[in-house]
Amino acid sequence: MTTRYLLQVCLMLLFSTEISSRLCTMLHFQQNKMNKESLELLQKMNGNFPSQCIHERAAFKPTQNVVELSVSQKENAKVAIQEILQEIFNIFSKNLTPSAWDGTSIVRFQSGLHQQIQRLEACLRTLMEKELTNPESEDLQHTTRRMKKYFQGIDAFLKENQYSLCAWEIVRVEIPRCFVLIDKLTRRKEGWVCP
């Protein structure tokens, strides 16, 4: 009886590890698809950049170029991507986006970000259980601080401009650069190795 129960537990663990492994394997394909959809939704939110906002575009000076952020350890690429997605989600989830924007596109954008964050969390749990990822690494902490500083700059810019349409439009034009970094991290095949 005990042997049969133990066999069932072992089979459940084996299948859950296999499912988690497949989740991580498919993650980069899902990430590429989500990046493309997110960029399309950002464009659909309000179409072309309003001409009245062009002079304000120069006022936005990010503390750094997000595309130049580096993540040197392959295991940390997923953690960095999750951090970027979470920060983007936080900005667009404050219900302060302009009413002139397409609400359906905003909701779909938020939903896509949330789903990918959930997938990354599940994959990272698997990696951490197998001790392949060190979320406390100094390199990752440095990168996370730089990312947080970058997104705090975006948040401060929106606040300083009282969440005006032009401020949001400038942010809407800036956010695709984050997806360029995500794409760069995703393309590192060694960063998406399965456990």
Number of C-alpha atoms within 10 A of each C-alpha: 6 7 8 9 10 11 12 12 12 12 12 12 12 12 12 13 14 13 13 21 18 14 18 24 16 14 20 22 11 14 20 16 11 18 20 13 15 22 17 15 21 20 16 16 20 17 13 10 14 12 8 9 15 13 9 13 15 9 11 15 11 15 13 13 11 20 14 8 16 17 20 13 14 17 21 24 23 25 22 23 23 21 18 22 21 15 19 18 18 15 18 16 13 8 10 13 20 17 9 9 17 16 15 12 18 20 14 14 21 20 13 19 23 15 12 20 21 13 19 23 15 14 24 22 13 21 20 14 11 10 10 15 20 14 15 9 11 10 14 21 13 14 18 18 11 17 20 15 15 18 21 16 17 24 16 13 20 21 12 11 13 12 17 15 18 21 24 22 25 23 18 18 16 15 17 18 15 20 24 14 19 22 18 13 23 20 13 13 10 13 18 20 14 17 18
